Amino acid sequence: MTQRTTIPVRPAQVAPVRVGRGKAVHLGSLSSVTGPDGSPRYVAAWCGASGSGDSVRAGEPITEPITCRTCMRTQPRPIELINASLTGEPTTLPHTGLVVPHTKLRVSDIRRVPGTGGTRARLMLGEHFIGYISSTVRFHPVHGAWIDTNDLAGYAAHCRTANGRTLNVHDVLGALVREYEAAQRHAAPAAQPDHVNLPH
């Protein structure tokens, strides 16, 4: 008789999350596999914080922002992404009409790449620089960003066009670039001083 063994499969992780009360804080992770309503799911883990006991069981939805100082210090960018998703409000971008779950993710600058004829857009998460968007609308994370296209896919899943159509990562990144370009074109010119002709 042969005995069947099962190998536990660890869900894909995107970021740690606070799941304790007061000073007794354990951290787990948010699984990239969300629930039916799109809410993040908790997977037990340990960050070295003191205290005992979890207040959320594995597989339950997470709704609290991350407040663990240890993890905010060691992984600020993914935590900002998760917190923005939990606390941000859906916003319609003024130039492209793209509806985004929050406005933390944005393009801050576009520059030409010498010798290639292409451009490179800086992608920011709040005040954190997380990578570039190339001319072919591909995301290139900076070293140590802890954010990749899987994380951006979670953001894109909550984006919609003005008529409600869902988008993929390529579409969303392209829209963010166009939003920045349109904002630059529509930026008010610097105020010019009034010239008053005085009699000599």
Summary of the structure (lengths in Angstrom):
residues: 200
radius of gyration: 21.9
end to end distance: 111.9
largest distance: 111.9
contacts: 528
relative contact order: 0.13
helix: 22%
strand: 24%
